[in-house]
Amino acid sequence: MELRDLEWPVLTRYEGEHLARIAFPLGGIGTGTVSLGGRGDLRDWEIMNRPSKGFRPRDTFFAIWVKPEGGQALTRVLEGQIPPPYDGQFGVEEPVAGLPRFRKAVFEAAYPLARIRLTDPSVPIEVVMKAFNPLIPLDPDRSGLPIVLFRFVLSNPSHLPVEASICFSIDNFIGYDGVEGEAKGNLIEYREEGEVKGMFLHSEGVPESSPQWGTIAFAALDGEVSYRDWLGERAWRTDLLDFWDDFSEDGELNWHREPGSAHASLAARRIIPPHGRETLNFLLAWHFPNRTARACGWGTWPGEKEGYVGNYYARRFRDAWDVIVKTVEELPELERRTVEFVRLICSSTLPQPVKEAALNNLSALRTQTCFRTADGRFFGFEGCRDKSGCCFGSCTHVWNYEQATAFLFPQLARSMREVEFKFSTTEEGAMAFRTPLPLKKAEGRVRTAADGQMGCIMKLYREWRFSGDDGFLKEMWPAAKKALSFAWRPGSWDADEDGVMEGEQHNTYDVEFYGPNPMMECWYLGALRAAEVMAAYLGDEGFAAKCRELFERGSRWTDENLFNGEYYEQRIDPNHPDYQFGSGCLIDQLVGQYMAHVVGLGYLLKPGNVRTALRSIYRYNFKGGLHNHWNVMRTFALNDESAVLICTWPRGGRPKRPFPYFSEAMTGFEYQFAVHLIYEGMVEEGLKVIEAIRRRYDGRRRNPWDEAECGHHYARAMASWGAILALSGYRYDGVLKEMRFAPKVSADDFRVFWSSPRGWGWYEQRVFGGKLEAGISVSFGEVGIKRLGLPRAVEPGEVKAWAGGEEVKLDVEVSGEGIVLTFDQPLELKEGTSLRVSIAPR
């Protein structure tokens, strides 16, 4: 099969010292990943059901052999040069450090597409290494494949033909995940099936019930293939010497022995014509079915030992070779879809840091932060420690902040809501904010988090409105109603039912807040508003009325009692003075309002107070440099870096022992704050916050695809997707079949990606000559539209619309918020079609 080399979009370019921290995760949702280093090395092999930072299987790398006609052959490891330090106990500690590499590497990326340009004046061809794993919005199965494509584009600038061979070598480490286990009884087989030629790595010595038991396969899809099924005797590194001599002799691998050795190499060779270009494609796949809660760091129920949960992807394939064989024919389509999605993000008119933050943080979905159990349900840690998951349970108060999952993979978001309401909520309405595995119904006393529980009600509202699935709402509503009513139980958060949270409020800062405070109150007000709308829709008018009454009382009380003229503060319960924030200016004091804007619930508090509070957070908490800032906790920003601090006390009155993270800066909170600024019209300030984060994650200081908080690849950082929603003013309501846009940047010439429950594509608008031209195009799936909201960029006179090239009838409404077109008949836009609108002035 011939794979066409598609042109990949590039969002960010890294070189020199900015390559140092890059580890680009390659793998599917729920499959684990192998990371591509900035200079082309393969690192962090995290494919055996757990994180394993720093793990590199022995002697695992790509190499190239090149011989121009009539010239000398040369061999190189397909990596850029190893940077300092070089002073390990036995010299350079990098694997196979003594083998020659390319002089220069340039890393170009737009997640999940990576491209490395390798150059060396002594190498007569130009080499581009490309790598990706499919990422297709709305398609979690095809975005959840345990496979990576490596493509090598070889260009010959000379007037003579050049022979080139690329070799992929992998140690059979099955049984050892970089932390525990042992690789033993491992086998290697060379296989051919159709046009696929490759190596199959398996084991007869590792217990079949072990999380480290499984298979690995890699294959070459083109060129003349040769292989080697062992590396040789390891005494004094003669194994590596024999391999290097064998490959360097003629670019072929010739040493075979009976299956039973532990190292596999596969080479593919082609002749590159003068001034021509050739490609060589390799696939790497894996299959490790035995995920257990214990081994990956997830909590289990009392009495449960290992907590076997399995992997969804493993049920779809027999083994790693089956992954390759079943995927290879789909590769052109998988690549085309992925490239189309990434191109739409990259070609949008949104600022570069916004696109980078949104795309890069999608990588968290593919790391060991997230997984799908054998039944297909989606779960997430908060993040990853180096060697295990960090903070298990799909923690409700952390996952409250992120928006990427809901808008790109709504099936997975709905899976989380099902777990929260059908399993983690007791009959009394208490929701466990961490869900143990294997999954079972929560009973008795469970530990609750006030912000997590209220946020889940808002997220249920989000999933219902986005999907338009009334059946889903009806199924979830009884438990959601109990979850909200739990706040009114004796001893709970609002036991006196005055609309104000006052009791013991465990929250995302890992402490309990006591006394009324804006952060928890905003989550509560948002939950009341969401429940009011859902109850009214389902005909539960009495409950809707109660929610409305409590919302109005609580909102009024909060503005009157917690707003100090600059921002909202806490009234500390004098019986619990420790670990509170009191008169502090908290970064996410209005986080519930942020969420309300995302889901379309309107204002929870007085708009003027909200905007004043946001300006105060920006004034007091955003720091242009941290040279004079002290922090006794974890450090995520320092020195000359800009960041938004979690809490400051501009009016004094800091508690002697504030809540623990007050002096830190964490990107998930910062993105939430930036997105809220943008929603409130403070676009410049919001963008400055996002720009500051991206400068910290520049490849030199930190890995651009690993934003840490409590662990690597932290879920809260996916709040960054909200910036796309805020800057475009995009909202899709599946109940009303309504799509809205209200660009806040580049409004005269605007383009942005959009997604709906059944399709995605792009929106564009131009304002010229007093006229607004807008268009919605569908790249994938389909979308239903009955109403379309557009910005009031012109005063509408003649308004026309065409769907699929045919004019459609419509009514026009104009308000201060914009122009709303209501079509006589609902439109069903299919893939490849578009809706065009022309609004001429009066």
N, C-alpha and C positions, 0 to 999 in steps of 0.2 A: 504493500500500500504506500502510495506517495503522499506525504503530508506537505501541503503547500505552506510556505513560510509567510504567514500573514504579517503585515506591518503592525507592530504593537505600539500603543500610545505610551508616552513617557510623561510622568508627572514631576519627578524629582531626580536630580543627578548628583551623585556623590563620588568624590575622588580624594586621593591623598589621605590625610589623617582622618577624613570623614568616613572612611571605610571601616575604621577600627572596631566599632561597636555593632556593626550591622549583623543581624541574624534574622533572615527573612523566612518566616514559617511557610513551609510547603506541605500541604495535606488538606484533607477534606474536613467538613464539619463533623466532629465526633470520631475522627479516625486517628488523631495524633499527627505529628509533623516531623519532618526533617528540615533543618534550617540551612539556608544558603548564606554563607558568609560574604562580606563585602568584596573579598578578593577572589571568590569562587570556590572556597572550601566548603565542605559539608560538615555541619556541626549540630550539636543538640539533637541527637537521634532520640526522639520521644514518641516511639511508635508502639511501645509495649505497655500501654494502659497506665502510664504515669509520667509526670515530668522527669526530665533527666538532663538538666542544664550542664553543659560542658562535656557530655558524653560523646565520644567519637570512636566508633569501632576501629580496631587496629588496621592500618594500611588500607583505608577506604578513601579512594580519590579517583578523579579522572586524569588521564594523561593523553598526550598527543605525540605522534611520530610524523615527521614531515621530511620528504625528500624531493627536491626539485630535479628535473631531468638533467643528468650529467653533473649533479652537485652532491654535496655531502648531506647525509641524513642527520637529523637531530631529534632529540626527545625532550619533552618538557611535561612537568605536572601542569595541568590546566588551572592554574591559580596565579594570582598576582604575588608579588614578593611578600615574605613574612616580615612584619614590622617588629621593632623592639617591643619588649626587652628580650635579650639573648642570654641572660645570666642565670639559667636554671642550674640545679645541682650537677647535671651532666650536660651542660651547654643548653642549646635551644630546645625547648620542650615541645614545640609544635611537631605534630606527627610528620614523619619522613622529611624532616627539615632540610636534609642535605641534598635532596633532589632538586635540580634546577627548575625555576619557575619563570613566568613572564615578567618583564621589567615593570609593566604598568597595568593597572586595572581601573576601569571606570564602571561604576554601578549605576544603572538607570532603572527606575521602577515606577510602576503604578499598580498597586496591589490588586490582584495576585500575580501580576506579570513582572518578572525580573529579567534584566538583560545586563550582561557584563561584557564589556569590550576589553579584550586582552591584546596588548601590543608588545613587541620586542623587536628591536632593530636586527637581531640575528635570525629571526623567524621569517621565512619568505612569504608567509600568507597572513591574512588578517583573520582573527578569530572572534566571533561573538557567541557567547554562551547564553541561551535563553532557558527559562524554567517557569513552569506554572502548574497549578492545579485548578480544575474548573470551579468557577464561582458564578452562579447564575441565580439572580434573585427569583424568588417564588418557587425554586426547584431545589429543596434541601437534599433530595436523594442524589441528584447529579452534582450537587455542590458538596456531597459527602462521600467522595470516592477516595480510597486509600491508594492514591497513585500520583506520581509526578512525571511530567514530561520534561526531559532535558533535550534541547535542540542546539546543535552546534552549526553555525553558519560560517563556512570557510570560503574566503574570497582570495583569489589569486591575482595580484596586480601586475604580475610579470608576463613576459611574452613566451614563457616556456611552461609546459604542463608540470604539475606538482602532485606527487602522491601524498596522501594524508590518511592517517589512521588514528582513531580515537578509541581509547580503552577505558572501561569502567571496571574498577576492582572493589570488591566488597568482602569483608571478613564475615563469615557465618557466625554471628554472635547470638543466635537464637538461644534463649535460656538465661541470658544476662542482660538486664535492662539498664545497666549503668549504675545500679544501686545494689540490687540483690539478685540471687539466682546464679546458675552456673551453665555455661555453654558446654554441653557434652553430648557425645553420640550424634554430632551434627553431620549432615550429608549434603552433597551438591550433585545436581544432575543437569546436564545440557539437554535442552528440549527444542524441538521445532514443531510448530503448529501453524499451517498456512504460511503466511509471510513473516510470522513472528519467530525469531530465533533468540534463545536466551538461556538463562541459568535459573534453576529452581533450588532454593535453599530450604531445607527442612531438618527435622531432628527425630531420632529414635531414642534419644537418651533423656530428654527433658520431659517430665510428667505432663500428660496431655490435659490435666486440670489446671496447670500453672498459668498465671497471667503472662508469663514470659514464653509460653509455648505458642507456636504458630509457624507461619511460613513467610519467606521473602522471595521475590522474583524480580529479575531485571532482564530487559530484552533490547535488542537492536532492531530497528524497523527498516533499515536500508543499508546499502553497502555490502562488501564482501566480509563475511563474519568468520572470525576464529575465536577460540576460547581456550581457557586454561582452568582446570578444576582443582588445582592446589597451588600453594605458593612455594613449597619446598621446605626442607629442614630449616628450623629457626636458629640453629647454632651460629652465633656471631653475625647474625643478619645475612647469612648466605641465602636465606629465603627471598629477601628483598633484592639482593644482588642477582640471583638467578632470574627473577621476574624482569628486572630492569634490562639485563642482558638479552633476554629472549625478545622482549618487545622492541628494544632499540635496534636489534639486528635487521629486521625487515618490516616492522609494523604488524607482524602476525604473532599469534600466540600458538605455541606448538607442544606444550608439555601437558600431557593428560595421564591420569592414572585412574584406577578404579574409584567409584564414589566412596567417600569416606573422609576426605580431607576437608579443611575448614575455611578455605578461601577460594573465591570465584572471580575470574576476570573474563571480560568479553570485549572483543575489539571489532570495529567496523571500519573498512577502508574504502576510499574512493580516490579517483583521479580528478583533479580540478583542472579544467582546461585553461589555457592562457586567457587572462582577463575575464575569467569565469567565476562562478560561484556554485558551491554544492552544500547540501545540508546532510547531517547525520543525526538521527533521532533515537533517543534511548528512553525507555520507560522503567520506572522503579515502582514496585507495588509491595504491599505488605498485608498481612491478615493475622491478627492476634485476637481471637474471639473471647478470651476468658477475663473480662474485666470483673474485678471484685471491688466492693466498697473499701475494704480494709487496705488492699494493696495500693490503691490510688489516693488514699487519704480521706475518704468519705466516712461520715459517721454511720453507725448501724444501730439497729434496735437492740435493747438488752437481750443477751442470750444468743445473738447472731454472731457467728465466728467470722467467716470470710465475707459474707454478703454478696454472693454471686449475682450479677446483674447482666452480664454479657454486653455485646456491642451490636447495635443495629446493622452496621455495615457488614459485619461478619455473617449475618444471616442471608445476605444477598449474594454471597460468593462462596464457593467451595474452599478456595485457598488463594494465595497470592497469584499463582499462575492463571487461575480462573478470572481474577480481576483484570489482568492484562488482556487476555483473550476476548473477554466480553466488552472491554472498554475500547479496544483499539479501533474498531470500525466506527465508533461514535466520536473519536477524537476530533475530526474536522469540525463537526457540529458543536462539540463542547468548547473548542477553542474559539469558534466564531461567536458563540453566544457570550462567552466570557469577555472577549475583546470588545464586543459591542457595548456591553455594560460599562466597562472601564472607559471606553472612548466617550461615552455620554457624560460620565463624570468629568473626565479631563477636558472635554471641549466646552463645558458649561462656562458661563461668564462669571461664576463665583470666584472670589479671591483664592489664590493658590493655597494659603494655609488652611482654609476651610476644606478644600478638596482633599488635601493631604491628611488632615485630621480625621475626616470621615472615612476615607478609604483605608488608611493605615490601621485604624483601630478595628476594622472588620477582621483582622488577623486573629483577634482574641477568640472568635467563634471557632477557629480551626485548631487552636492549641489545646493542650490538656486542661485548660480552664473549663472546657465544655465537652460533653459527650451525650450520646443517645444510647439508652439501654436497649436490650434486645427487642423490646416491644415498640421501639420507635420514639419513646418519650425523651424529651430534651431536658438536660440538667446542666447546672453550672456551679463550679466553685466561685468564690469571689475572685481568686487569682491562683497563681501557682508559686509554691516555694521551689527551690532548686530541684528538689527530689520528691516532692509530693504535692498534691493539691493543697490549697490554702483556704481554710474557712469554708467548710462544706455546706451543702443544703439548699442551693439555689436561693441564697440569702435574700429575703424579700426586700429589705431596706437598701441593699446595694443595687440589686437589679431594678429597683424603682427608677433609677436615674437614666439608664441607657434607653435608646430609641431605635437602634439599628435592627435588632431582631424583629420587632413588631412591624417595621415598614419594609423590610427586605425578605424576611422569612416568617410571615404571620402564622404559618402552621406551627412553627416551633414556639412562638409566643403563646399561642392558644394552648399548646401542650403544657406550658408552665402554669397557665391559669387553671387548667384542669387539675393539675397536681395540687395547687394551692387551695382550691375550693373543695374538690371532691375527696382529697386525701388528707391534707394538712390542717383542715378546719374541723374542730370537734363539733359534736351536736350542740354544745353550748355556745359555739361561735368563736372560740379561741383558735387563732391560726398560728401554728408553729412556724416561726420565721426561718427555721432550718429544718429541712425534711430529711430524715434518715432513709437509708435503703437497706434491703429491698423495700419496695413501696407497700405500705399498708395504711389503713385508715387510722388517723390519730385519735386517741381516746384519753380521757382523764385530764390531768394537768399537763399542759404543754407551755413552753416558754414563748411568750408573744413579744412582738415589737410593734409599738403603736404606729410608727411611721411606715413600717413594712406592711402592716395589715391595712391601713387606710390607703396606701399607695396601690395595693393589689385591687382594691375596689375601683380606683381610677383607671388602672390598666385593663380591668375587665370592660369598663366603659369604652376605652380606646379600642380594644379588640372587637367589640360588638359594632361600634359605629363604623370602623374601617371595613369590616367584613360584610356588614349588613345581614348577618346570619341570626335571625330571631330565634331559631332553634337552639343555638349555642347559648344565647342569653337566657332563655327559659331553663335550660339545663343547669346553668351556673347560679341563677338568681336565688334559689332558696338558701344556699350556703353563703352567698354574698350578703343577703339580708341579715342572716345570723351574725356574720362577721362585723357588720356595722352596728347591729344591736348590742353586740358584746361590749361596746364602749359605754353602754348605759347600765350595765349590771352593777350591783353593789360592789364597791371597792375598785371599780374599773376607772377608765380614763375620764369619763363624763357622767359619773354616777348621778349627779343632780340634774342632768339633762338641761343644762343652760347653754349648750353649744360651745363650751369652752373646755379644752383638755386641762385637767388639773392633777390627776393622779400620777402614779408611778409610770413613767413613759420610757421604756427601753427603746434605744434608737441606734442609728447607724454609727454613732460615735462610741459605741460599745459601753455606754453607761446609761443610767436612768436619769432623765430630767424630771425634776419635781417642780410643780407650779406652772402656771400658764406661760407659754413661750411661742413665738411666731412660727418656728420651724414645724413643730408638731401640730399647731393649730391650723396652719395652711394645708397640711395633708388631710386633716380632719374636715376642714371646710370643703376641700376638693372632693372628698369621699361623699360628703352630704349632698353636694350638688350632683355628682354622678349618680348616686342612688336615687335622688329625687327624679331625675330624668328617666332612669331605667324603670323605676316603680310606676311612674305615670304611664309609660309606654306599655307596660304589662297590665295596666288596669288596677294597680294597687294604689288607689288614690289616697287612702288614709295614711299609708306609710310615706308616700310622696309628700303629703302635706306636713307630716312631722319633720321630715328631713328639711323641708323648706323653712319651717319655723326655726329649727335649731340653727340652720345656716345663717339666717338673717340676724338672729340674736348673737351668735358667735362672731360673725363678721363685724357687727356694730361694736360689740364689746372690745374686740381686738384693736380696732382703730382708735377707740376712745381710751383704752387703758394701756396698751403696749407700745403704741407709736409715740416716740419722744420728740417728734418734730424733725428728726433726721432719719431715724431707722426704728425698727421694732426691736424690743428687748424683752428679757425674761423677768417675771416676778418669781424670785426664788422662794421656795418653801423654807422657812427658817429652820425647820426640823431636819433639813437635808442640804446643808450649805456646800458640801464638797462635790466636785465634778459637775458644776453648773457653769453657765456663762453670764447670767445676770444682765448687767448693763452693756455687755459686749455687742459688737457689730459683727454678726455671724454671716458667713459667705452664703449659706443656703437658708437664711431665715424665711425666704419666700419660695422655697423649692416647690411647694404645692401649687403656687401660682404659675411657675414655669411649666409644670405638668398640665395645668388647666389650659394654658395657651396652646400647648401641643395638641391636646385632645379636643379643643374647641368649647370649653365650658365657660369662657368669659372671665370676668374679674371676680375674685373672691374677697378682695378688700378694696378700699377706695383707690381708684387709679392714680390719683395724684400722690397719695402716700406711698404707693408701690414704687412709682418712678423716683420719688425723693429718696426712698430707702436704697434703691439700686445705685443711685448716684453717690450716696454715702458709702456704700460698700466699695465702690470703685475708688473713691477719694481716700478712704482710710485703709483698705486692705490690699489694694494693688500697689506693689512695690517695684520701682524701676531697677532696683539693685538690692542685694541682700548682705552687703559687706557689714552692715551695722545691726543686722537682725540676729537675735539669739533664739535657739530652739533646742530643747533638751530631749526631744523625741526623734522620730525617724526624719531623715533629711532627703527630700526629693528636689530641692532647689537650694542653691547657695551662691556665694561670691557675687559675680556680676550679673547673675541671671535675674530676670523679671518673673514675678509670680504673684498670685492672689493668695494672701494668707487666710487661713480658716476663720480666725477671729481676732479682732483687735478691741481695745478699750479706749476709744478717743476721748471719752468723758471721765476716764478713771474708773475706779470701783471694781477692778479685776478681783475675782474671788482668790483667796489664798491658794486654793487648789482647784483650778479650773478643770473642765473636762480635758482628757489627755491630749488630744490632737490639735489644740487651739493654735499652736505656733507653726504647724506644718503647712505645706502647700501640696495639693493633690489634684491631678489633672481632671478627674471625673467631676469634682466639685467646681473646678474652674470652668470646664465646658458648660456645665449647667448654668453657671452665672453668666457666661458670655452669651449663651443662647437667649437667656431671659433679657439681657440688655438689648439684644437685637430685636426681640419681640416688642420691646417698649420703645423702639425708635432710636436707641443709643447705639447705632450701628458702628460708628468709629470706635467707641470704647469696647464693644464686644469683639471686634476684629483685633484690637490691640491685645486683648487677653489671649485669643487663639494664636496670634503671631508669637507671643511670648512663649507659649508652650512649645510650639514647633521649633523655635530656636534652641530650646533645651534638648529636644530630641533630633539632633542634627547628624547623628552617626559618629561624631567625635566624642561627644559627652555621653550620649545614651543611644540605645538602639531605637531607631524610628518606628519599629514595629513591636515595641514592648513597653507600654506605659504602666509603670508599677505603682501600686498602693500597698495593699496587704498581699504582696506577691506580684509576680510577673503577669503580664497580659491581663490587666485588671478589667473586670466587666464594666465598672462604672464609667470607664473612659469612653465607652461607646455612646455616651451622651453626646459625643461630638457629632453624631449624625443629625442631631436636632438643629445644628446650624444651617444645614441645607433646607430644612423645613422653615426655619425662621426667616432666612434671607429671601426665600422664594415666596413666602406666604402661602405655601402649599398645604392644602388639606383635602382629603377625600372622605366623603361620608357615604358609606355603602348603603345605609338605610334610605337616605334621600336620593342616592345616585347623583351626588353633587360633588363637583371638583372646583377648587378655588385656587387662584394665584394672586399674589400681591407683592411683586418684587420690591426689595428694599435697596438693591444696588443695580447699577447699569440698566435701569428701567427702560431706557430708549432703545436698547439693543440687548435683549436678555435671552438666555438659554439655560435650561436646567433639566436635570433628570427627575422623573417622577415615578412612583410605584403605586399600584393599587392591589387589591387582593388577587386579581386574576391577570394582571398585565402590567407592563412597564414600558416606558419610552421617554420622550422628551417634550418639553414645552418651550416655545419661543415666542417672543413678541418684539415688535419694532414700532416705535412712535416716530413718525416723520410727516411733515406737511400738515400737522394738526390731525393726523389719522393714526389709529391703532390697528395694526395687523397682528393677529395672534394665531398660533397653531398648536395642536396637540397631535403628536404622532405616536403610534404604537409599534414598538420594536419586538415585543414578546407578549404572547397571549392575547387578551382582549380586555376591554373596559366598558362598563355601562355608564352613560352620562345622561341625566335628565336635566340637570341645572349646571350652569357654568358661571363661576364668579370671576370677574376680571377687574383689574385696577381702573379707577376713574382717571385715566391718563388724558382723556379728551371728554368734552361734553357731547354725548352721543346724539347724532342725528339719524342718519341712515345706518342700520345695522343688518348685516347679512352673514350667513354661515353656510358652509358646505361640508357635508360628511361624505367621504369617499368620492368627492367630485360632484356630488349632487346637492343642490341648494335645499336647505331644510327650513321649515317654518318655526318661528320662535316668538316669544314675548320678552319685553325688556323692562327691567326694574332698575331704577337709579336711586342710590342712597349715598350718604356720606362715606360709607365703607367701600363702595365700588359699584360696578355694573353687574347685574345678574341676568343671564339669559336662560329662559325656561323653554325647552323645546317641546313642540306639540306632541311628539312621540319620543320615548326614550331612545337614545342612540346606542347601538352596540358597535363599537369600533374594534375591528379585527386587526390582527397583526399585519403590518404593512400598509394600513390605511391611516388617514388623518382627518382631523376636524380643523377647518380653517374659518377664521372669523375676521370680518372687516368692519370697523366702526369708524364712520366718517363723522366729522363735526357737524353741528347744526348750521 
